[in-house]
């Protein structure tokens, strides 16, 4: 499994129990680090989600961090 960091302006309080159906995926509000750096000013608060991926499928949430700009 590979650890992947995803940035999102969406806070998902249930992501640890239902990460595959998270609104960050459904609303297409998941960004990689480069996209996050380009868009930091668009939203005052971001969330940094660390996932374990198996291929293209998220399998486990390992960390969630709030980032306030």
C-alpha angles and dihedrals in degrees: 000000000000126000112231127184117216125188122207138167087217118094110213109188091183097050094110092059102035107019097148091062096041118142089235087073098036095048091042091237097136116114135182120229095269093050090046092053090051092050105036093116095052093075128029094216130040134179124219111211122191115203137180106227128196104200106313095336123095109229106173141011110226102175144003122198130181116224119196117194 
